[in-house]
Amino acid sequence: MEDQVNDPIATLLTTYNELNSASIETLYEEPSPLEFMRYVARNTPFVVRGAASGWKACQEWNAEYLKAALKDSEVNVAVTPYGNADAPTPLPDTDLTVFAKPHEELQPFPSFLTYLQQQSSLTVPLPPSHSEIRYAQTQDNNLPHEYALLASSVPPSIPFARIALSRLPDATNLWIGNSHSVTALHKDNYENIYVQVLGQKHFVLLPPVASPGVNERLLKGARYKRSDKGELELVLDEDGGEVPFAMWDPDVPEKHATKYSRLVRPIRVTLDPGDFLYLPAMWYHKVSQTGCADEGICVAINYWYDMEFSGPLYCLDTLVRSVDEKRKAEENKNDGVE
Amino acid sequence: MEDQVNDPIATLLTTYNELNSASIETLYEEPSPLEFMRYVARNTPFVVRGAASGWKACQEWNAEYLKAALKDSEVNVAVTPYGNADAPTPLPDTDLTVFAKPHEELQPFPSFLTYLQQQSSLTVPLPPSHSEIRYAQTQDNNLPHEYALLASSVPPSIPFARIALSRLPDATNLWIGNSHSVTALHKDNYENIYVQVLGQKHFVLLPPVASPGVNERLLKGARYKRSDKGELELVLDEDGGEVPFAMWDPDVPEKHATKYSRLVRPIRVTLDPGDFLYLPAMWYHKVSQTGCADEGICVAINYWYDMEFSGPLYCLDTLVRSVDEKRKAEENKNDGVE
C-alpha cells in the first residue's frame, strides 16, 4: 500500500485491474454498431465465435483452392531463420539486441504454400531443405492489391465497425504462415478486427496501460539479407535509426521484467476458423499460430481502422509513458548513471 | 520544451490541447444513439440547439404555470447569503476557507417563486427584504418525487442517451433559481444531459485532465443555519470531515492558480431555452444563470446517467491525480515543509 501511495504507475495498474476484466468477453453473434462502439469507448477486446463462418473464404479456402487461385502469382514473402520477423534478436558476434526485419523476396505463390505445408509437420531443428521460416505478412493493405484475386472471398469491410467508426478500413491484410512464425509483442495505433480463416491464432493481449511493464527499449534496426550462398545474414541498418520495442515476453515473464510486469495481467485467447477478434487500439499483442490439421497452413485477415486520437485513450498512454520515462531518468540519476 | 520533458503533467495538457477542440461542438438536431456514443467515447461535450423546444415544459412552463401546478406544494429550498451553495467560502472570524453547504428548509412553492421573481431585478447590495439567495437545487432525483406534479411535462429519459448507454437515468433533477446563484466549479461521476427550460445557463467547462490546474484542496465542511433571529450563520460541521474541492475559478484565473492553470483551456457555452448540453463524465463545470426576461427565473432539468468506470477515462483521472499528488509531496519536501 505504502508502495502504491508513492508510485502512480503501480496505483494505475492496480486500479485498472480492479475495474477491468481479466478475461476476454465472448460473443456468439456480431455486435450492432452501437454495441461495438461501447467496446471501443471502453477500449475493451472481445471475440465473436463463428462470425465469419459463412464467408466464402471460410467455406472454400484450402491449400488447393489458394494455389489454383494464385497459380500464376508471385507474392512478397518474409524470410527469417527463426520465424522472428520484426522481433528483438541478438545480432551475431556482438552484444547488441536489434529489431530484426525479415528478408523479403518474391516467390511463386504455389511453391511458397507447398513449402509451408511440408514444413508444418517438421520440428526444430529443421532439416536444411526447410530451415527457413517463411511468412506472407505484408501489412500494406495487401488483400485488395497483392492478393486481389482472393479479395472477393471476404467483405471489403466489417459492417459494424465501418458504421460505428464512420470510416472504411485503412488497410485489409492477409496473413499466410505456419506454426514456425511468431509475431513478437507490439502494438498498433489502429482499431483492429482480426478474422481467422484456416488454422488457429493464439493471442496474448495486454492493455495500453501495461507499457511500463513491457520494458520498451530503443533497438537499432537490422534486416536479414540473403548472401551469395543463399544463407540469411542479419545486417545492421546503415541509417543508425532506433525503434522502441517491448523486450518483455509475457510467456517468459521472469526475463526482461520491470518492477511493473507483475502487475500486468495478460489476456489469452485462441481464434478458430470463423472467429473475429476485436483488438482495440494500442493494445499490445503477441501472436503465435497453429496450422490447420489437414494442410498445415494458417490463414487470417485483419481490418485496420484509424483510431481516435482525441479523448482519453491517447492522452492516458502519453501520460503513462512520460511518467515512466521520468521515473527511469530519476532512478538512473540516483544510481549515478547520469 | 525542456520544462515539458521533465513534467509529465505539462506534456499531458499540451498533448490534450493539441488533439482536442478548444470550442464546443454545436448540433442542430439530436444525435443518434451511435453518434452520441462516439462523443461518450471521446469524452467530448456538445450542445444541441433547440432540441427540447417541443417539450411541454419548454412550450408551457412559466411562473404562472408552475405556481398553479404546485400551489399546494412545499419544496426544499437551499438558502445562502451570497448564492454560494456548495462553494468554497471564508468562515467568518477565522482564517479557514470551508465548503459551505446551504441551509435547507421547506417553503411553499408559490411564495418561493415570487421571492425569486421579485429579487431577480435587484442588484447587490440586496435590500433586507430580499437579502437571502434561494435556489431549488436538490440533486436527489427530485423531478419524479418532489416535483412529481411537473414530471409529465418532460420525457422520463433522453432516448439517445438511454439507448446508447443502455440504462435509465440514475437521477432526473429540476433546478429553479435566479441570477444570484452560482454553482462553483466541480465535477460529477455521471454522464450528464442538461436541458434549459427558462432563462439561460452559462457554463464554463474544463476536461478531466485539468485537475492539476484547478487547485483542489481539502476543505472542512460547514453549513448555513438559520439563527433564532432568522439570520444565516455558517457553522463548521462537527464531524471534522473534509472534502476535496477546486479553489481555482476560471473566471478569476490569476487567483488560486497552480503552475498548470495556464495550460487549461476553458470552454464556455450558454444554454438558451430548448437547448441540450452533453456534459461528459468527470468534466469540471461552473454554472451561472440569467433569469428569463419576463419573469426573472431560471429553470433547467438534468439527467444523470451512471458513467463507465472501466476503460481509459477513470484510469486517466486516477493517474493524473496520483502524479500531481506525488509532485506536490516532493515539492513540499524540498521546501522543508514536510
Interface residues (C-beta under 8 A of the other chain):
Chain A: N6 P8 I9 T11 L12 T15 Y16 L19 N20 S21 P33 L34 M37 R38 V40 A41 R42 N43 T44 I163 A164 S166 P208 V209 E308 F309 S310 G311 P312 L313 Y314 C315 L316 T318 L319 V320 S322 V323 K326
Chain B: N6 P8 I9 T11 L12 T15 Y16 L19 N20 S21 P33 L34 M37 R38 V40 A41 R42 N43 T44 I163 A164 S166 P208 V209 E308 F309 S310 G311 P312 L313 Y314 C315 L316 T318 L319 V320 S322 V323 K326
